[in-house]
Amino acid sequence: MEYKTLPNSELELMMILWKAKRPMTRIEIEERLPKKRRLSKTTVLSFLSRLEEKGFLRVRKEGRNNCYIPIVKEEDYLRQESGSILKRLYGSSVKKFVASLYDGEGLSEDQIKELKEYLEHL
């Protein structure tokens, strides 16, 4: 299945839900937002409604609260977005992608070791 690319604001809420690994209320989601990134109640509700419309989550009523449950798996979304970035920005070249990481801030010894181990595993 192919998913729409999420804007950063909606992705931020999905990341909170994925990390929690359980249904959450709007208040719980708001509490996990970074202190610098406090959003109004109506803004959070608007983002959650959009995510529901896009098929990323479903809403379950529990008493007086709505609980938000991810439908799309984090791994599936990240796999699709990673492939899209690799294709659009690097012409599907893994070498160009890794080179851009190195040319930017550089890779640490641990990151290079991790990459080598992964390539050997493949």
Long-range contacts (C-beta under 8 A, 24 or more apart in sequence): 1-76, 2-80, 3-54, 3-55, 3-56, 3-72, 3-76, 3-77, 3-80, 4-54, 5-81, 5-84, 6-51, 6-54, 6-56, 6-77, 9-39, 9-47, 10-47, 10-50, 10-51, 10-54, 10-56, 12-37, 13-44, 13-47, 13-48, 13-51, 14-51, 14-56, 14-57, 14-70, 14-72, 14-74, 14-77, 15-74, 17-57, 17-68, 17-69, 17-70, 18-70, 18-74, 23-60, 23-67, 23-68, 23-69, 24-67, 24-68, 25-62, 25-65, 25-66, 25-67, 25-68, 26-65, 26-66, 26-68, 27-65, 29-68
